[in-house]
């Protein structure tokens, strides 16, 4: 548990988690756009 507190206070770790979240959201949005584009082309 002490290690968890240390990680949450580590600036590099927080920045890494923030970047990871942004990459995930960006990839999710891109996948949605691609899927919608394909559906529109189909119809």
ModelCIF file with pLDDT and N, C-alpha, C, O atoms, coordinates in Angstrom:
data_MODEL
#
_entry.id   MODEL 
#
_entity.id                         1 
_entity.type                       polymer 
_entity.pdbx_number_of_molecules   1 
#
_entity_poly.entity_id                      1 
_entity_poly.type                           'polypeptide(L)' 
_entity_poly.nstd_linkage                   no 
_entity_poly.nstd_monomer                   no 
_entity_poly.pdbx_seq_one_letter_code       
;(UNK)(UNK)(UNK)(UNK)(UNK)(UNK)(UNK)(UNK)(UNK)(UNK)(UNK)(UNK)(UNK)(UNK)(UNK)(UNK)
(UNK)(UNK)(UNK)(UNK)(UNK)(UNK)(UNK)(UNK)(UNK)(UNK)(UNK)(UNK)(UNK)(UNK)(UNK)(UNK)
(UNK)(UNK)(UNK)(UNK)(UNK)(UNK)(UNK)(UNK)(UNK)(UNK)(UNK)
;
_entity_poly.pdbx_seq_one_letter_code_can   XXXXXXXXXXXXXXXXXXXXXXXXXXXXXXXXXXXXXXXXXXX 
_entity_poly.pdbx_strand_id                 A 
#
loop_
_entity_poly_seq.entity_id 
_entity_poly_seq.num 
_entity_poly_seq.mon_id 
_entity_poly_seq.hetero 
1 1  UNK n 
1 2  UNK n 
1 3  UNK n 
1 4  UNK n 
1 5  UNK n 
1 6  UNK n 
1 7  UNK n 
1 8  UNK n 
1 9  UNK n 
1 10 UNK n 
1 11 UNK n 
1 12 UNK n 
1 13 UNK n 
1 14 UNK n 
1 15 UNK n 
1 16 UNK n 
1 17 UNK n 
1 18 UNK n 
1 19 UNK n 
1 20 UNK n 
1 21 UNK n 
1 22 UNK n 
1 23 UNK n 
1 24 UNK n 
1 25 UNK n 
1 26 UNK n 
1 27 UNK n 
1 28 UNK n 
1 29 UNK n 
1 30 UNK n 
1 31 UNK n 
1 32 UNK n 
1 33 UNK n 
1 34 UNK n 
1 35 UNK n 
1 36 UNK n 
1 37 UNK n 
1 38 UNK n 
1 39 UNK n 
1 40 UNK n 
1 41 UNK n 
1 42 UNK n 
1 43 UNK n 
#
_struct_asym.id          A 
_struct_asym.entity_id   1 
#
loop_
_ma_qa_metric.id 
_ma_qa_metric.mode 
_ma_qa_metric.name 
_ma_qa_metric.software_group_id 
_ma_qa_metric.type 
1 global pLDDT . pLDDT 
2 local  pLDDT . pLDDT 
#
_ma_qa_metric_global.metric_id      1 
_ma_qa_metric_global.metric_value   90.02 
_ma_qa_metric_global.model_id       1 
_ma_qa_metric_global.ordinal_id     1 
#
loop_
_ma_qa_metric_local.label_asym_id 
_ma_qa_metric_local.label_comp_id 
_ma_qa_metric_local.label_seq_id 
_ma_qa_metric_local.metric_id 
_ma_qa_metric_local.metric_value 
_ma_qa_metric_local.model_id 
_ma_qa_metric_local.ordinal_id 
A UNK 1  2 54.00 1 1  
A UNK 2  2 62.00 1 2  
A UNK 3  2 61.00 1 3  
A UNK 4  2 63.00 1 4  
A UNK 5  2 70.00 1 5  
A UNK 6  2 80.00 1 6  
A UNK 7  2 76.00 1 7  
A UNK 8  2 76.00 1 8  
A UNK 9  2 85.00 1 9  
A UNK 10 2 89.00 1 10 
A UNK 11 2 91.00 1 11 
A UNK 12 2 92.00 1 12 
A UNK 13 2 92.00 1 13 
A UNK 14 2 92.00 1 14 
A UNK 15 2 95.00 1 15 
A UNK 16 2 95.00 1 16 
A UNK 17 2 95.00 1 17 
A UNK 18 2 96.00 1 18 
A UNK 19 2 98.00 1 19 
A UNK 20 2 98.00 1 20 
A UNK 21 2 98.00 1 21 
A UNK 22 2 98.00 1 22 
A UNK 23 2 98.00 1 23 
A UNK 24 2 98.00 1 24 
A UNK 25 2 98.00 1 25 
A UNK 26 2 98.00 1 26 
A UNK 27 2 98.00 1 27 
A UNK 28 2 98.00 1 28 
A UNK 29 2 98.00 1 29 
A UNK 30 2 98.00 1 30 
A UNK 31 2 98.00 1 31 
A UNK 32 2 97.00 1 32 
A UNK 33 2 97.00 1 33 
A UNK 34 2 97.00 1 34 
A UNK 35 2 96.00 1 35 
A UNK 36 2 97.00 1 36 
A UNK 37 2 96.00 1 37 
A UNK 38 2 95.00 1 38 
A UNK 39 2 94.00 1 39 
A UNK 40 2 95.00 1 40 
A UNK 41 2 93.00 1 41 
A UNK 42 2 89.00 1 42 
A UNK 43 2 87.00 1 43 
#
loop_
_atom_site.group_PDB 
_atom_site.id 
_atom_site.type_symbol 
_atom_site.label_atom_id 
_atom_site.label_alt_id 
_atom_site.label_comp_id 
_atom_site.label_asym_id 
_atom_site.label_entity_id 
_atom_site.label_seq_id 
_atom_site.pdbx_PDB_ins_code 
_atom_site.Cartn_x 
_atom_site.Cartn_y 
_atom_site.Cartn_z 
_atom_site.occupancy 
_atom_site.B_iso_or_equiv 
_atom_site.pdbx_formal_charge 
_atom_site.auth_seq_id 
_atom_site.auth_comp_id 
_atom_site.auth_asym_id 
_atom_site.auth_atom_id 
_atom_site.pdbx_PDB_model_num 
ATOM 1   N N  . UNK A 1 1  ? 0.823   -1.195 0.000   1.00 54.00 ? 1  UNK A N  1 
ATOM 2   C CA . UNK A 1 1  ? 0.000   0.000  0.000   1.00 54.00 ? 1  UNK A CA 1 
ATOM 3   C C  . UNK A 1 1  ? 0.862   1.251  0.000   1.00 54.00 ? 1  UNK A C  1 
ATOM 4   O O  . UNK A 1 1  ? 0.504   2.249  -0.625  1.00 54.00 ? 1  UNK A O  1 
ATOM 5   N N  . UNK A 1 2  ? 1.980   1.209  0.687   1.00 62.00 ? 2  UNK A N  1 
ATOM 6   C CA . UNK A 1 2  ? 2.881   2.357  0.694   1.00 62.00 ? 2  UNK A CA 1 
ATOM 7   C C  . UNK A 1 2  ? 3.392   2.627  -0.721  1.00 62.00 ? 2  UNK A C  1 
ATOM 8   O O  . UNK A 1 2  ? 3.560   3.782  -1.111  1.00 62.00 ? 2  UNK A O  1 
ATOM 9   N N  . UNK A 1 3  ? 3.639   1.565  -1.487  1.00 61.00 ? 3  UNK A N  1 
ATOM 10  C CA . UNK A 1 3  ? 4.105   1.726  -2.861  1.00 61.00 ? 3  UNK A CA 1 
ATOM 11  C C  . UNK A 1 3  ? 3.038   2.424  -3.702  1.00 61.00 ? 3  UNK A C  1 
ATOM 12  O O  . UNK A 1 3  ? 3.381   3.233  -4.564  1.00 61.00 ? 3  UNK A O  1 
ATOM 13  N N  . UNK A 1 4  ? 1.768   2.139  -3.480  1.00 63.00 ? 4  UNK A N  1 
ATOM 14  C CA . UNK A 1 4  ? 0.687   2.791  -4.212  1.00 63.00 ? 4  UNK A CA 1 
ATOM 15  C C  . UNK A 1 4  ? 0.676   4.294  -3.959  1.00 63.00 ? 4  UNK A C  1 
ATOM 16  O O  . UNK A 1 4  ? 0.491   5.081  -4.888  1.00 63.00 ? 4  UNK A O  1 
ATOM 17  N N  . UNK A 1 5  ? 0.870   4.687  -2.730  1.00 70.00 ? 5  UNK A N  1 
ATOM 18  C CA . UNK A 1 5  ? 0.897   6.111  -2.389  1.00 70.00 ? 5  UNK A CA 1 
ATOM 19  C C  . UNK A 1 5  ? 2.087   6.774  -3.073  1.00 70.00 ? 5  UNK A C  1 
ATOM 20  O O  . UNK A 1 5  ? 1.966   7.884  -3.592  1.00 70.00 ? 5  UNK A O  1 
ATOM 21  N N  . UNK A 1 6  ? 3.218   6.112  -3.077  1.00 80.00 ? 6  UNK A N  1 
ATOM 22  C CA . UNK A 1 6  ? 4.403   6.662  -3.713  1.00 80.00 ? 6  UNK A CA 1 
ATOM 23  C C  . UNK A 1 6  ? 4.184   6.818  -5.213  1.00 80.00 ? 6  UNK A C  1 
ATOM 24  O O  . UNK A 1 6  ? 4.578   7.833  -5.786  1.00 80.00 ? 6  UNK A O  1 
ATOM 25  N N  . UNK A 1 7  ? 3.564   5.832  -5.859  1.00 76.00 ? 7  UNK A N  1 
ATOM 26  C CA . UNK A 1 7  ? 3.296   5.924  -7.290  1.00 76.00 ? 7  UNK A CA 1 
ATOM 27  C C  . UNK A 1 7  ? 2.340   7.059  -7.605  1.00 76.00 ? 7  UNK A C  1 
ATOM 28  O O  . UNK A 1 7  ? 2.543   7.785  -8.578  1.00 76.00 ? 7  UNK A O  1 
ATOM 29  N N  . UNK A 1 8  ? 1.308   7.222  -6.804  1.00 76.00 ? 8  UNK A N  1 
ATOM 30  C CA . UNK A 1 8  ? 0.320   8.261  -7.073  1.00 76.00 ? 8  UNK A CA 1 
ATOM 31  C C  . UNK A 1 8  ? 0.916   9.659  -6.920  1.00 76.00 ? 8  UNK A C  1 
ATOM 32  O O  . UNK A 1 8  ? 0.388   10.623 -7.473  1.00 76.00 ? 8  UNK A O  1 
ATOM 33  N N  . UNK A 1 9  ? 1.994   9.770  -6.185  1.00 85.00 ? 9  UNK A N  1 
ATOM 34  C CA . UNK A 1 9  ? 2.637   11.065 -6.002  1.00 85.00 ? 9  UNK A CA 1 
ATOM 35  C C  . UNK A 1 9  ? 3.778   11.286 -6.990  1.00 85.00 ? 9  UNK A C  1 
ATOM 36  O O  . UNK A 1 9  ? 4.336   12.381 -7.055  1.00 85.00 ? 9  UNK A O  1 
ATOM 37  N N  . UNK A 1 10 ? 4.127   10.258 -7.758  1.00 89.00 ? 10 UNK A N  1 
ATOM 38  C CA . UNK A 1 10 ? 5.211   10.347 -8.716  1.00 89.00 ? 10 UNK A CA 1 
ATOM 39  C C  . UNK A 1 10 ? 4.728   11.092 -9.960  1.00 89.00 ? 10 UNK A C  1 
ATOM 40  O O  . UNK A 1 10 ? 3.795   10.652 -10.632 1.00 89.00 ? 10 UNK A O  1 
ATOM 41  N N  . UNK A 1 11 ? 5.371   12.227 -10.262 1.00 91.00 ? 11 UNK A N  1 
ATOM 42  C CA . UNK A 1 11 ? 4.937   13.070 -11.386 1.00 91.00 ? 11 UNK A CA 1 
ATOM 43  C C  . UNK A 1 11 ? 5.099   12.343 -12.724 1.00 91.00 ? 11 UNK A C  1 
ATOM 44  O O  . UNK A 1 11 ? 4.223   12.449 -13.582 1.00 91.00 ? 11 UNK A O  1 
ATOM 45  N N  . UNK A 1 12 ? 6.173   11.627 -12.918 1.00 92.00 ? 12 UNK A N  1 
ATOM 46  C CA . UNK A 1 12 ? 6.393   10.891 -14.162 1.00 92.00 ? 12 UNK A CA 1 
ATOM 47  C C  . UNK A 1 12 ? 5.312   9.831  -14.358 1.00 92.00 ? 12 UNK A C  1 
ATOM 48  O O  . UNK A 1 12 ? 4.805   9.661  -15.467 1.00 92.00 ? 12 UNK A O  1 
ATOM 49  N N  . UNK A 1 13 ? 4.961   9.126  -13.303 1.00 92.00 ? 13 UNK A N  1 
ATOM 50  C CA . UNK A 1 13 ? 3.915   8.099  -13.379 1.00 92.00 ? 13 UNK A CA 1 
ATOM 51  C C  . UNK A 1 13 ? 2.569   8.723  -13.726 1.00 92.00 ? 13 UNK A C  1 
ATOM 52  O O  . UNK A 1 13 ? 1.840   8.205  -14.572 1.00 92.00 ? 13 UNK A O  1 
ATOM 53  N N  . UNK A 1 14 ? 2.243   9.826  -13.080 1.00 92.00 ? 14 UNK A N  1 
ATOM 54  C CA . UNK A 1 14 ? 0.972   10.499 -13.370 1.00 92.00 ? 14 UNK A CA 1 
ATOM 55  C C  . UNK A 1 14 ? 0.919   10.976 -14.815 1.00 92.00 ? 14 UNK A C  1 
ATOM 56  O O  . UNK A 1 14 ? -0.117  10.864 -15.470 1.00 92.00 ? 14 UNK A O  1 
ATOM 57  N N  . UNK A 1 15 ? 2.030   11.507 -15.314 1.00 95.00 ? 15 UNK A N  1 
ATOM 58  C CA . UNK A 1 15 ? 2.074   11.945 -16.710 1.00 95.00 ? 15 UNK A CA 1 
ATOM 59  C C  . UNK A 1 15 ? 1.918   10.758 -17.654 1.00 95.00 ? 15 UNK A C  1 
ATOM 60  O O  . UNK A 1 15 ? 1.251   10.870 -18.683 1.00 95.00 ? 15 UNK A O  1 
ATOM 61  N N  . UNK A 1 16 ? 2.524   9.629  -17.317 1.00 95.00 ? 16 UNK A N  1 
ATOM 62  C CA . UNK A 1 16 ? 2.421   8.421  -18.139 1.00 95.00 ? 16 UNK A CA 1 
ATOM 63  C C  . UNK A 1 16 ? 0.970   7.928  -18.182 1.00 95.00 ? 16 UNK A C  1 
ATOM 64  O O  . UNK A 1 16 ? 0.464   7.567  -19.244 1.00 95.00 ? 16 UNK A O  1 
ATOM 65  N N  . UNK A 1 17 ? 0.319   7.916  -17.043 1.00 95.00 ? 17 UNK A N  1 
ATOM 66  C CA . UNK A 1 17 ? -1.081  7.486  -16.980 1.00 95.00 ? 17 UNK A CA 1 
ATOM 67  C C  . UNK A 1 17 ? -1.956  8.448  -17.778 1.00 95.00 ? 17 UNK A C  1 
ATOM 68  O O  . UNK A 1 17 ? -2.861  8.018  -18.493 1.00 95.00 ? 17 UNK A O  1 
ATOM 69  N N  . UNK A 1 18 ? -1.691  9.739  -17.660 1.00 96.00 ? 18 UNK A N  1 
ATOM 70  C CA . UNK A 1 18 ? -2.461  10.738 -18.402 1.00 96.00 ? 18 UNK A CA 1 
ATOM 71  C C  . UNK A 1 18 ? -2.292  10.539 -19.911 1.00 96.00 ? 18 UNK A C  1 
ATOM 72  O O  . UNK A 1 18 ? -3.266  10.591 -20.662 1.00 96.00 ? 18 UNK A O  1 
ATOM 73  N N  . UNK A 1 19 ? -1.061  10.311 -20.345 1.00 98.00 ? 19 UNK A N  1 
ATOM 74  C CA . UNK A 1 19 ? -0.804  10.079 -21.768 1.00 98.00 ? 19 UNK A CA 1 
ATOM 75  C C  . UNK A 1 19 ? -1.473  8.788  -22.242 1.00 98.00 ? 19 UNK A C  1 
ATOM 76  O O  . UNK A 1 19 ? -2.018  8.739  -23.345 1.00 98.00 ? 19 UNK A O  1 
ATOM 77  N N  . UNK A 1 20 ? -1.434  7.754  -21.419 1.00 98.00 ? 20 UNK A N  1 
ATOM 78  C CA . UNK A 1 20 ? -2.067  6.483  -21.756 1.00 98.00 ? 20 UNK A CA 1 
ATOM 79  C C  . UNK A 1 20 ? -3.578  6.660  -21.933 1.00 98.00 ? 20 UNK A C  1 
ATOM 80  O O  . UNK A 1 20 ? -4.163  6.114  -22.869 1.00 98.00 ? 20 UNK A O  1 
ATOM 81  N N  . UNK A 1 21 ? -4.201  7.414  -21.042 1.00 98.00 ? 21 UNK A N  1 
ATOM 82  C CA . UNK A 1 21 ? -5.634  7.682  -21.149 1.00 98.00 ? 21 UNK A CA 1 
ATOM 83  C C  . UNK A 1 21 ? -5.949  8.428  -22.440 1.00 98.00 ? 21 UNK A C  1 
ATOM 84  O O  . UNK A 1 21 ? -6.922  8.109  -23.123 1.00 98.00 ? 21 UNK A O  1 
ATOM 85  N N  . UNK A 1 22 ? -5.122  9.426  -22.775 1.00 98.00 ? 22 UNK A N  1 
ATOM 86  C CA . UNK A 1 22 ? -5.343  10.192 -23.996 1.00 98.00 ? 22 UNK A CA 1 
ATOM 87  C C  . UNK A 1 22 ? -5.217  9.307  -25.231 1.00 98.00 ? 22 UNK A C  1 
ATOM 88  O O  . UNK A 1 22 ? -6.015  9.420  -26.161 1.00 98.00 ? 22 UNK A O  1 
ATOM 89  N N  . UNK A 1 23 ? -4.224  8.430  -25.244 1.00 98.00 ? 23 UNK A N  1 
ATOM 90  C CA . UNK A 1 23 ? -4.050  7.517  -26.374 1.00 98.00 ? 23 UNK A CA 1 
ATOM 91  C C  . UNK A 1 23 ? -5.248  6.585  -26.509 1.00 98.00 ? 23 UNK A C  1 
ATOM 92  O O  . UNK A 1 23 ? -5.711  6.315  -27.617 1.00 98.00 ? 23 UNK A O  1 
ATOM 93  N N  . UNK A 1 24 ? -5.742  6.099  -25.386 1.00 98.00 ? 24 UNK A N  1 
ATOM 94  C CA . UNK A 1 24 ? -6.899  5.202  -25.394 1.00 98.00 ? 24 UNK A CA 1 
ATOM 95  C C  . UNK A 1 24 ? -8.128  5.915  -25.956 1.00 98.00 ? 24 UNK A C  1 
ATOM 96  O O  . UNK A 1 24 ? -8.821  5.380  -26.820 1.00 98.00 ? 24 UNK A O  1 
ATOM 97  N N  . UNK A 1 25 ? -8.393  7.126  -25.461 1.00 98.00 ? 25 UNK A N  1 
ATOM 98  C CA . UNK A 1 25 ? -9.556  7.871  -25.924 1.00 98.00 ? 25 UNK A CA 1 
ATOM 99  C C  . UNK A 1 25 ? -9.438  8.224  -27.399 1.00 98.00 ? 25 UNK A C  1 
ATOM 100 O O  . UNK A 1 25 ? -10.425 8.177  -28.133 1.00 98.00 ? 25 UNK A O  1 
ATOM 101 N N  . UNK A 1 26 ? -8.245  8.574  -27.830 1.00 98.00 ? 26 UNK A N  1 
ATOM 102 C CA . UNK A 1 26 ? -8.019  8.905  -29.232 1.00 98.00 ? 26 UNK A CA 1 
ATOM 103 C C  . UNK A 1 26 ? -8.252  7.684  -30.119 1.00 98.00 ? 26 UNK A C  1 
ATOM 104 O O  . UNK A 1 26 ? -8.889  7.793  -31.167 1.00 98.00 ? 26 UNK A O  1 
ATOM 105 N N  . UNK A 1 27 ? -7.745  6.532  -29.711 1.00 98.00 ? 27 UNK A N  1 
ATOM 106 C CA . UNK A 1 27 ? -7.923  5.302  -30.490 1.00 98.00 ? 27 UNK A CA 1 
ATOM 107 C C  . UNK A 1 27 ? -9.396  4.904  -30.524 1.00 98.00 ? 27 UNK A C  1 
ATOM 108 O O  . UNK A 1 27 ? -9.892  4.442  -31.552 1.00 98.00 ? 27 UNK A O  1 
ATOM 109 N N  . UNK A 1 28 ? -10.088 5.078  -29.418 1.00 98.00 ? 28 UNK A N  1 
ATOM 110 C CA . UNK A 1 28 ? -11.508 4.744  -29.352 1.00 98.00 ? 28 UNK A CA 1 
ATOM 111 C C  . UNK A 1 28 ? -12.319 5.645  -30.287 1.00 98.00 ? 28 UNK A C  1 
ATOM 112 O O  . UNK A 1 28 ? -13.221 5.176  -30.982 1.00 98.00 ? 28 UNK A O  1 
ATOM 113 N N  . UNK A 1 29 ? -11.995 6.930  -30.299 1.00 98.00 ? 29 UNK A N  1 
ATOM 114 C CA . UNK A 1 29 ? -12.689 7.862  -31.173 1.00 98.00 ? 29 UNK A CA 1 
ATOM 115 C C  . UNK A 1 29 ? -12.419 7.528  -32.638 1.00 98.00 ? 29 UNK A C  1 
ATOM 116 O O  . UNK A 1 29 ? -13.337 7.546  -33.458 1.00 98.00 ? 29 UNK A O  1 
ATOM 117 N N  . UNK A 1 30 ? -11.176 7.228  -32.966 1.00 98.00 ? 30 UNK A N  1 
ATOM 118 C CA . UNK A 1 30 ? -10.818 6.876  -34.333 1.00 98.00 ? 30 UNK A CA 1 
ATOM 119 C C  . UNK A 1 30 ? -11.568 5.619  -34.781 1.00 98.00 ? 30 UNK A C  1 
ATOM 120 O O  . UNK A 1 30 ? -12.054 5.557  -35.910 1.00 98.00 ? 30 UNK A O  1 
ATOM 121 N N  . UNK A 1 31 ? -11.662 4.630  -33.910 1.00 98.00 ? 31 UNK A N  1 
ATOM 122 C CA . UNK A 1 31 ? -12.382 3.405  -34.242 1.00 98.00 ? 31 UNK A CA 1 
ATOM 123 C C  . UNK A 1 31 ? -13.862 3.696  -34.489 1.00 98.00 ? 31 UNK A C  1 
ATOM 124 O O  . UNK A 1 31 ? -14.458 3.134  -35.408 1.00 98.00 ? 31 UNK A O  1 
ATOM 125 N N  . UNK A 1 32 ? -14.446 4.551  -33.691 1.00 97.00 ? 32 UNK A N  1 
ATOM 126 C CA . UNK A 1 32 ? -15.859 4.907  -33.870 1.00 97.00 ? 32 UNK A CA 1 
ATOM 127 C C  . UNK A 1 32 ? -16.083 5.630  -35.194 1.00 97.00 ? 32 UNK A C  1 
ATOM 128 O O  . UNK A 1 32 ? -17.038 5.344  -35.916 1.00 97.00 ? 32 UNK A O  1 
ATOM 129 N N  . UNK A 1 33 ? -15.199 6.562  -35.500 1.00 97.00 ? 33 UNK A N  1 
ATOM 130 C CA . UNK A 1 33 ? -15.320 7.303  -36.750 1.00 97.00 ? 33 UNK A CA 1 
ATOM 131 C C  . UNK A 1 33 ? -15.177 6.359  -37.940 1.00 97.00 ? 33 UNK A C  1 
ATOM 132 O O  . UNK A 1 33 ? -15.952 6.442  -38.893 1.00 97.00 ? 33 UNK A O  1 
ATOM 133 N N  . UNK A 1 34 ? -14.199 5.469  -37.890 1.00 97.00 ? 34 UNK A N  1 
ATOM 134 C CA . UNK A 1 34 ? -13.999 4.506  -38.978 1.00 97.00 ? 34 UNK A CA 1 
ATOM 135 C C  . UNK A 1 34 ? -15.212 3.591  -39.150 1.00 97.00 ? 34 UNK A C  1 
ATOM 136 O O  . UNK A 1 34 ? -15.635 3.305  -40.270 1.00 97.00 ? 34 UNK A O  1 
ATOM 137 N N  . UNK A 1 35 ? -15.760 3.142  -38.031 1.00 96.00 ? 35 UNK A N  1 
ATOM 138 C CA . UNK A 1 35 ? -16.939 2.266  -38.105 1.00 96.00 ? 35 UNK A CA 1 
ATOM 139 C C  . UNK A 1 35 ? -18.131 3.010  -38.697 1.00 96.00 ? 35 UNK A C  1 
ATOM 140 O O  . UNK A 1 35 ? -18.855 2.461  -39.528 1.00 96.00 ? 35 UNK A O  1 
ATOM 141 N N  . UNK A 1 36 ? -18.338 4.250  -38.275 1.00 97.00 ? 36 UNK A N  1 
ATOM 142 C CA . UNK A 1 36 ? -19.451 5.032  -38.809 1.00 97.00 ? 36 UNK A CA 1 
ATOM 143 C C  . UNK A 1 36 ? -19.254 5.334  -40.291 1.00 97.00 ? 36 UNK A C  1 
ATOM 144 O O  . UNK A 1 36 ? -20.212 5.309  -41.063 1.00 97.00 ? 36 UNK A O  1 
ATOM 145 N N  . UNK A 1 37 ? -18.030 5.616  -40.683 1.00 96.00 ? 37 UNK A N  1 
ATOM 146 C CA . UNK A 1 37 ? -17.752 5.884  -42.095 1.00 96.00 ? 37 UNK A CA 1 
ATOM 147 C C  . UNK A 1 37 ? -18.084 4.655  -42.939 1.00 96.00 ? 37 UNK A C  1 
ATOM 148 O O  . UNK A 1 37 ? -18.680 4.767  -44.011 1.00 96.00 ? 37 UNK A O  1 
ATOM 149 N N  . UNK A 1 38 ? -17.695 3.495  -42.448 1.00 95.00 ? 38 UNK A N  1 
ATOM 150 C CA . UNK A 1 38 ? -17.969 2.256  -43.168 1.00 95.00 ? 38 UNK A CA 1 
ATOM 151 C C  . UNK A 1 38 ? -19.472 2.007  -43.281 1.00 95.00 ? 38 UNK A C  1 
ATOM 152 O O  . UNK A 1 38 ? -19.964 1.602  -44.334 1.00 95.00 ? 38 UNK A O  1 
ATOM 153 N N  . UNK A 1 39 ? -20.191 2.250  -42.198 1.00 94.00 ? 39 UNK A N  1 
ATOM 154 C CA . UNK A 1 39 ? -21.649 2.086  -42.243 1.00 94.00 ? 39 UNK A CA 1 
ATOM 155 C C  . UNK A 1 39 ? -22.293 3.049  -43.239 1.00 94.00 ? 39 UNK A C  1 
ATOM 156 O O  . UNK A 1 39 ? -23.201 2.662  -43.975 1.00 94.00 ? 39 UNK A O  1 
ATOM 157 N N  . UNK A 1 40 ? -21.836 4.286  -43.265 1.00 95.00 ? 40 UNK A N  1 
ATOM 158 C CA . UNK A 1 40 ? -22.392 5.254  -44.207 1.00 95.00 ? 40 UNK A CA 1 
ATOM 159 C C  . UNK A 1 40 ? -22.102 4.865  -45.644 1.00 95.00 ? 40 UNK A C  1 
ATOM 160 O O  . UNK A 1 40 ? -22.946 5.043  -46.522 1.00 95.00 ? 40 UNK A O  1 
ATOM 161 N N  . UNK A 1 41 ? -20.921 4.338  -45.886 1.00 93.00 ? 41 UNK A N  1 
ATOM 162 C CA . UNK A 1 41 ? -20.581 3.881  -47.237 1.00 93.00 ? 41 UNK A CA 1 
ATOM 163 C C  . UNK A 1 41 ? -21.455 2.681  -47.637 1.00 93.00 ? 41 UNK A C  1 
ATOM 164 O O  . UNK A 1 41 ? -21.846 2.542  -48.796 1.00 93.00 ? 41 UNK A O  1 
ATOM 165 N N  . UNK A 1 42 ? -21.747 1.837  -46.672 1.00 89.00 ? 42 UNK A N  1 
ATOM 166 C CA . UNK A 1 42 ? -22.568 0.668  -46.936 1.00 89.00 ? 42 UNK A CA 1 
ATOM 167 C C  . UNK A 1 42 ? -23.982 1.069  -47.345 1.00 89.00 ? 42 UNK A C  1 
ATOM 168 O O  . UNK A 1 42 ? -24.555 0.509  -48.279 1.00 89.00 ? 42 UNK A O  1 
ATOM 169 N N  . UNK A 1 43 ? -24.535 2.048  -46.627 1.00 87.00 ? 43 UNK A N  1 
ATOM 170 C CA . UNK A 1 43 ? -25.906 2.470  -46.912 1.00 87.00 ? 43 UNK A CA 1 
ATOM 171 C C  . UNK A 1 43 ? -25.924 3.364  -48.128 1.00 87.00 ? 43 UNK A C  1 
ATOM 172 O O  . UNK A 1 43 ? -26.989 3.829  -48.537 1.00 87.00 ? 43 UNK A O  1 
#
